[in-house]
């Protein structure tokens, strides 16, 4: 599955100087936050695939104008043809406003979504706005990562984590891709990053190993004949 991950800055290549060739063979677009609703709406209109998103700390406009035609995956595990994607947007709380959380508040969100994780027998991709603490974050409070993300990665071992929030222009030590100690590949989606997830890296649709969820998926499939 070919994934286009985006975050923080609208890519001129994908918007101002759009060429249909640039979205050829993209199977899924995932936004890690802090992008204009109009940008996501443009991409979902021009691409022949869904656009999933979580919210960034500058996305208060989403409360009045959520990106039309796009799918919010906050606080749930979204199943896309077998690829299980957990969304936990927002940043560390550094001022009043939406989509900002203390460490304790983020831990509470994770606790509430555990039932969905259990139902679907885990997840393959963690999508956040903020990074995990110690993995591409910064020392100032607004750009610190969440320690509880490390706990989630260590417990569930997803293949990938996608995040934004820390821009390439912030530091000469910016890393696009880095490994987590648990084996998860962490990708900073700043502006845009395209990568491929092999079929072998996630279960076939309806074959998660969770008897209840796999039964639910099989019952949703259209039956012919």
MIVO-779572 format. One record per residue: residue in three letters; x, y, z of N, C-alpha, C in turn. Coordinates in steps of 0.1 Angstrom, whole numbers, plus 5000, padded with zeros to 4 digits. Layout:
N
  dolo    nX    nY    nZ   caX   caY   caZ    cX    cY    cZ
   ALA     X     Y     Z     X     Y     Z     X     Y     Z
...
# end
This chain:
225
  dolo    nX    nY    nZ   caX   caY   caZ    cX    cY    cZ
   UNK  5008  4988  5000  5000  5000  5000  5009  5012  5000
   UNK  5006  5021  4991  5014  5034  4989  5007  5045  4998
   UNK  5015  5050  5007  5010  5060  5016  5016  5074  5014
   UNK  5008  5084  5014  5013  5098  5014  5010  5104  5027
   UNK  5021  5107  5035  5019  5113  5048  5022  5128  5047
   UNK  5013  5136  5053  5015  5151  5052  5013  5157  5066
   UNK  5019  5169  5068  5017  5176  5081  5023  5190  5080
   UNK  5017  5199  5088  5023  5212  5092  5023  5223  5081
   UNK  5029  5220  5070  5030  5230  5059  5024  5224  5046
   UNK  5015  5232  5040  5010  5228  5027  5021  5227  5016
   UNK  5022  5216  5010  5032  5214  5000  5028  5222  4987
   UNK  5037  5231  4983  5034  5238  4970  5034  5229  4959
   UNK  5042  5218  4959  5042  5208  4949  5029  5201  4947
   UNK  5022  5199  4958  5009  5192  4957  4997  5201  4956
   UNK  4999  5215  4958  4987  5224  4958  4989  5235  4947
   UNK  4999  5244  4950  5001  5255  4940  5005  5250  4926
   UNK  5013  5240  4926  5018  5235  4913  5014  5221  4911
   UNK  5001  5219  4914  4996  5205  4913  4997  5199  4899
   UNK  5001  5186  4899  5002  5178  4887  4996  5164  4891
   UNK  4986  5160  4883  4980  5147  4887  4990  5135  4888
   UNK  5001  5136  4881  5011  5126  4882  5017  5124  4896
   UNK  5017  5135  4904  5022  5135  4918  5014  5126  4927
   UNK  5002  5123  4924  4993  5115  4932  4990  5101  4926
   UNK  4997  5098  4915  4995  5085  4909  4999  5074  4918
   UNK  4991  5064  4919  4994  5052  4926  4994  5054  4942
   UNK  4989  5065  4946  4988  5067  4961  4975  5060  4965
   UNK  4976  5051  4975  4964  5044  4980  4958  5050  4992
   UNK  4965  5059  4999  4960  5064  5011  4968  5077  5015
   UNK  4961  5088  5019  4967  5100  5023  4964  5101  5038
   UNK  4974  5104  5046  4973  5105  5061  4978  5119  5065
   UNK  4970  5127  5071  4974  5140  5076  4977  5139  5091
   UNK  4988  5144  5095  4992  5144  5109  4990  5158  5116
   UNK  4982  5166  5109  4977  5178  5116  4984  5191  5112
   UNK  4977  5202  5116  4982  5216  5113  4982  5219  5098
   UNK  4971  5215  5091  4970  5218  5077  4956  5224  5075
   UNK  4955  5233  5065  4943  5240  5062  4932  5230  5058
   UNK  4919  5232  5062  4909  5223  5057  4908  5223  5042
   UNK  4910  5235  5036  4908  5236  5021  4919  5227  5014
   UNK  4931  5226  5020  4941  5218  5015  4937  5203  5015
   UNK  4932  5198  5026  4928  5184  5027  4916  5181  5017
   UNK  4907  5191  5016  4896  5190  5007  4900  5189  4993
   UNK  4910  5197  4989  4916  5197  4976  4922  5183  4973
   UNK  4930  5178  4982  4936  5165  4980  4926  5153  4979
   UNK  4916  5154  4987  4906  5143  4986  4898  5144  4973
   UNK  4897  5156  4968  4890  5157  4955  4898  5153  4944
   UNK  4911  5156  4944  4920  5152  4933  4925  5138  4933
   UNK  4927  5133  4945  4932  5119  4946  4921  5109  4945
   UNK  4925  5097  4941  4915  5086  4940  4916  5077  4952
   UNK  4917  5083  4964  4918  5075  4976  4913  5084  4988
   UNK  4911  5077  5000  4907  5085  5011  4918  5094  5017
   UNK  4914  5104  5024  4923  5112  5032  4919  5111  5047
   UNK  4927  5105  5055  4925  5104  5069  4933  5115  5076
   UNK  4928  5119  5088  4935  5130  5095  4933  5129  5110
   UNK  4943  5134  5117  4942  5138  5131  4944  5153  5132
   UNK  4941  5159  5144  4942  5173  5146  4955  5178  5152
   UNK  4960  5189  5147  4972  5195  5153  4968  5206  5163
   UNK  4978  5211  5170  4975  5222  5180  4970  5235  5174
   UNK  4972  5237  5160  4967  5249  5154  4955  5246  5145
   UNK  4948  5236  5148  4936  5232  5140  4923  5235  5147
   UNK  4922  5246  5154  4910  5250  5161  4899  5253  5150
   UNK  4903  5257  5138  4893  5259  5128  4885  5247  5124
   UNK  4891  5235  5127  4884  5222  5124  4871  5221  5131
   UNK  4870  5228  5143  4858  5227  5151  4846  5233  5143
   UNK  4848  5243  5136  4837  5250  5128  4837  5245  5114
   UNK  4849  5241  5109  4850  5237  5095  4859  5225  5093
   UNK  4854  5213  5097  4862  5201  5095  4863  5198  5080
   UNK  4875  5192  5076  4877  5190  5062  4866  5181  5056
   UNK  4859  5186  5046  4848  5179  5040  4853  5168  5031
   UNK  4847  5156  5033  4851  5145  5024  4862  5137  5030
   UNK  4868  5142  5041  4879  5135  5048  4874  5127  5060
   UNK  4883  5118  5065  4879  5110  5076  4887  5113  5089
   UNK  4881  5117  5099  4888  5119  5112  4890  5106  5119
   UNK  4902  5103  5123  4905  5090  5130  4909  5092  5144
   UNK  4906  5103  5150  4909  5106  5164  4903  5095  5173
   UNK  4911  5090  5183  4906  5082  5193  4899  5069  5189
   UNK  4904  5063  5178  4899  5051  5173  4909  5044  5164
   UNK  4907  5031  5162  4915  5023  5153  4907  5022  5140
   UNK  4911  5028  5129  4905  5028  5116  4910  5017  5108
   UNK  4902  5009  5103  4906  4997  5094  4904  5001  5080
   UNK  4915  5001  5073  4915  5004  5058  4920  4992  5051
   UNK  4911  4984  5046  4915  4971  5039  4925  4963  5047
   UNK  4923  4962  5060  4931  4954  5068  4942  4962  5075
   UNK  4946  4973  5070  4956  4982  5077  4949  4989  5089
   UNK  4954  4986  5101  4947  4992  5113  4955  5004  5117
   UNK  4948  5016  5118  4955  5029  5120  4949  5035  5132
   UNK  4957  5038  5142  4952  5045  5155  4956  5059  5154
   UNK  4946  5068  5157  4948  5082  5156  4947  5089  5170
   UNK  4958  5096  5173  4959  5104  5186  4965  5117  5183
   UNK  4957  5127  5179  4963  5140  5175  4965  5149  5187
   UNK  4970  5161  5184  4972  5171  5195  4986  5172  5199
   UNK  4989  5182  5207  5003  5184  5212  5002  5186  5227
   UNK  5014  5187  5233  5015  5190  5247  5008  5204  5250
   UNK  5000  5204  5261  4993  5217  5264  5003  5227  5269
   UNK  5003  5239  5262  5012  5250  5266  5004  5263  5267
   UNK  4991  5263  5264  4982  5274  5266  4968  5269  5265
   UNK  4958  5277  5268  4944  5272  5267  4940  5270  5252
   UNK  4932  5261  5249  4928  5259  5236  4925  5244  5233
   UNK  4919  5241  5221  4916  5227  5218  4929  5220  5212
   UNK  4928  5207  5213  4938  5198  5207  4952  5199  5213
   UNK  4951  5203  5226  4963  5203  5235  4960  5195  5248
   UNK  4970  5187  5252  4968  5178  5263  4980  5178  5273
   UNK  4977  5176  5285  4988  5172  5295  4991  5158  5292
   UNK  5002  5154  5298  5006  5139  5297  4995  5131  5303
   UNK  4989  5135  5314  4978  5127  5320  4966  5126  5312
   UNK  4963  5137  5305  4951  5137  5296  4953  5128  5284
   UNK  4965  5128  5279  4968  5119  5268  4968  5105  5272
   UNK  4973  5102  5284  4972  5088  5289  4957  5084  5291
   UNK  4948  5093  5295  4934  5090  5296  4928  5087  5282
   UNK  4932  5094  5272  4927  5091  5258  4931  5077  5254
   UNK  4944  5074  5257  4948  5061  5253  4941  5050  5261
   UNK  4938  5052  5273  4930  5042  5281  4916  5040  5275
   UNK  4910  5051  5270  4897  5050  5265  4896  5042  5251
   UNK  4908  5043  5244  4908  5036  5231  4913  5022  5231
   UNK  4917  5017  5243  4922  5004  5245  4912  4993  5241
   UNK  4899  4996  5243  4889  4986  5240  4889  4984  5225
   UNK  4890  4994  5217  4890  4993  5203  4903  4986  5198
   UNK  4914  4989  5205  4927  4982  5201  4925  4967  5204
   UNK  4919  4963  5215  4917  4949  5218  4908  4943  5208
   UNK  4897  4949  5205  4887  4944  5196  4894  4940  5182
   UNK  4903  4949  5178  4909  4947  5165  4923  4940  5166
   UNK  4926  4935  5177  4938  4928  5180  4951  4936  5176
   UNK  4951  4948  5181  4962  4957  5179  4960  4967  5168
   UNK  4971  4973  5163  4971  4982  5152  4985  4982  5146
   UNK  4985  4987  5133  4997  4986  5125  5004  5000  5124
   UNK  4997  5011  5125  5002  5024  5123  4996  5033  5134
   UNK  5005  5040  5141  5001  5050  5151  5003  5064  5144
   UNK  4992  5072  5143  4992  5085  5137  4990  5095  5148
   UNK  4999  5104  5150  4998  5115  5160  5002  5128  5154
   UNK  5000  5139  5161  5006  5152  5157  5020  5154  5164
   UNK  5020  5152  5177  5032  5154  5185  5041  5141  5184
   UNK  5054  5142  5185  5062  5130  5185  5062  5123  5199
   UNK  5068  5112  5199  5070  5105  5212  5082  5111  5219
   UNK  5082  5112  5232  5092  5118  5240  5106  5111  5237
   UNK  5116  5119  5234  5129  5114  5231  5131  5110  5217
   UNK  5121  5111  5208  5122  5106  5194  5118  5118  5185
   UNK  5127  5127  5183  5125  5138  5174  5117  5150  5180
   UNK  5116  5150  5193  5109  5161  5199  5120  5172  5203
   UNK  5115  5182  5210  5124  5193  5214  5123  5195  5229
   UNK  5131  5204  5235  5131  5206  5249  5120  5216  5254
   UNK  5116  5225  5245  5106  5235  5249  5092  5228  5251
   UNK  5084  5232  5260  5072  5226  5263  5063  5224  5251
   UNK  5061  5234  5242  5052  5232  5231  5056  5221  5222
   UNK  5069  5218  5221  5073  5207  5212  5079  5195  5218
   UNK  5076  5194  5231  5080  5181  5238  5071  5170  5233
   UNK  5076  5158  5233  5068  5146  5229  5061  5140  5242
   UNK  5052  5131  5239  5045  5124  5250  5052  5111  5254
   UNK  5055  5110  5267  5061  5097  5271  5052  5086  5270
   UNK  5039  5088  5271  5029  5077  5270  5029  5071  5256
   UNK  5033  5078  5246  5034  5073  5232  5045  5061  5232
   UNK  5055  5063  5240  5065  5053  5240  5060  5040  5247
   UNK  5051  5042  5257  5045  5030  5263  5036  5023  5253
   UNK  5028  5030  5245  5020  5024  5235  5028  5017  5225
   UNK  5039  5023  5220  5047  5016  5210  5053  5003  5216
   UNK  5058  5004  5228  5064  4992  5234  5054  4981  5237
   UNK  5042  4985  5240  5032  4974  5243  5026  4968  5231
   UNK  5024  4976  5220  5016  4970  5208  5025  4968  5196
   UNK  5037  4973  5196  5046  4971  5185  5041  4974  5171
   UNK  5035  4985  5168  5030  4988  5155  5042  4989  5146
   UNK  5040  4987  5133  5051  4988  5123  5056  5002  5121
   UNK  5047  5012  5122  5050  5026  5119  5043  5035  5129
   UNK  5050  5047  5131  5044  5058  5137  5046  5070  5128
   UNK  5035  5077  5126  5036  5090  5118  5033  5101  5126
   UNK  5040  5112  5126  5038  5124  5133  5042  5136  5126
   UNK  5039  5148  5131  5043  5161  5126  5048  5169  5137
   UNK  5044  5182  5137  5046  5192  5148  5060  5197  5149
   UNK  5071  5189  5147  5085  5194  5147  5089  5196  5133
   UNK  5090  5209  5129  5093  5212  5115  5108  5210  5112
   UNK  5110  5208  5099  5123  5206  5094  5132  5219  5096
   UNK  5125  5230  5096  5132  5243  5097  5136  5246  5112
   UNK  5131  5238  5121  5134  5241  5135  5148  5238  5139
   UNK  5154  5228  5133  5167  5223  5138  5175  5216  5127
   UNK  5188  5217  5128  5197  5210  5119  5197  5195  5122
   UNK  5192  5191  5133  5192  5177  5137  5179  5170  5133
   UNK  5171  5177  5125  5158  5171  5121  5161  5157  5114
   UNK  5153  5147  5118  5154  5134  5111  5140  5130  5106
   UNK  5140  5127  5093  5128  5123  5087  5123  5109  5091
   UNK  5132  5100  5093  5129  5086  5097  5139  5082  5108
   UNK  5134  5076  5118  5142  5070  5129  5136  5058  5135
   UNK  5144  5049  5140  5138  5037  5146  5135  5039  5161
   UNK  5124  5033  5166  5122  5033  5180  5128  5020  5185
   UNK  5132  5020  5198  5138  5009  5204  5130  4996  5204
   UNK  5117  4998  5202  5108  4986  5202  5107  4980  5187
   UNK  5113  4987  5178  5113  4983  5164  5104  4990  5155
   UNK  5095  4999  5160  5086  5007  5152  5094  5017  5144
   UNK  5091  5019  5131  5097  5029  5123  5090  5042  5125
   UNK  5096  5053  5129  5090  5066  5132  5093  5075  5120
   UNK  5082  5081  5115  5083  5090  5103  5078  5104  5106
   UNK  5086  5114  5104  5081  5128  5106  5075  5132  5092
   UNK  5062  5134  5092  5055  5137  5079  5056  5152  5075
   UNK  5064  5160  5081  5065  5174  5078  5064  5176  5063
   UNK  5054  5185  5059  5051  5188  5045  5046  5176  5037
   UNK  5055  5167  5033  5050  5154  5027  5061  5144  5027
   UNK  5056  5131  5028  5066  5120  5027  5058  5108  5022
   UNK  5063  5102  5012  5057  5090  5005  5065  5078  5008
   UNK  5057  5067  5012  5064  5055  5015  5054  5043  5012
   UNK  5059  5031  5013  5051  5019  5010  5051  5010  5022
   UNK  5039  5005  5025  5037  4994  5035  5035  4981  5028
   UNK  5043  4972  5029  5042  4959  5022  5029  4951  5027
   UNK  5023  4943  5019  5012  4935  5023  5015  4926  5034
   UNK  5027  4922  5035  5031  4913  5046  5032  4920  5060
   UNK  5031  4933  5060  5033  4941  5072  5020  4943  5080
   UNK  5009  4939  5074  4996  4940  5081  4987  4928  5077
   UNK  4977  4925  5085  4968  4914  5082  4959  4916  5070
   UNK  4955  4906  5063  4945  4907  5053  4932  4911  5059
   UNK  4924  4918  5052  4911  4923  5057  4903  4912  5063
   UNK  4899  4913  5075  4890  4903  5081  4898  4891  5087
   UNK  4912  4893  5088  4920  4882  5093  4930  4888  5104
   UNK  4924  4895  5113  4932  4901  5124  4936  4891  5135
   UNK  4929  4880  5135  4931  4871  5146  4921  4873  5158
   UNK  4913  4884  5157  4903  4886  5167  4890  4880  5162
   UNK  4885  4869  5168  4873  4862  5163  4861  4871  5161
   UNK  4858  4880  5171  4847  4888  5171  4848  4899  5160
   UNK  4859  4905  5159  4860  4916  5149  4861  4910  5135
   UNK  4868  4899  5133  4868  4893  5120  4854  4888  5115
   UNK  4846  4884  5125  4832  4880  5122  4824  4892  5117
   UNK  4826  4903  5124  4819  4916  5121  4823  4920  5107
   UNK  4836  4919  5103  4840  4923  5090  4834  4914  5079
   UNK  4834  4901  5082  4828  4892  5072  4813  4895  5070
   UNK  4806  4899  5081  4792  4901  5079  4789  4914  5072
   UNK  4799  4923  5072  4797  4936  5065  4799  4935  5050
   UNK  4806  4924  5046  4810  4923  5032  4797  4920  5024
   UNK  4796  4926  5012  4784  4923  5003  4784  4908  4999
   UNK  4773  4902  4998  4772  4888  4994  4764  4888  4981
   UNK  4770  4880  4972  4764  4880  4958  4760  4865  4955
   UNK  4750  4864  4946  4746  4850  4942  4735  4845  4950
# end
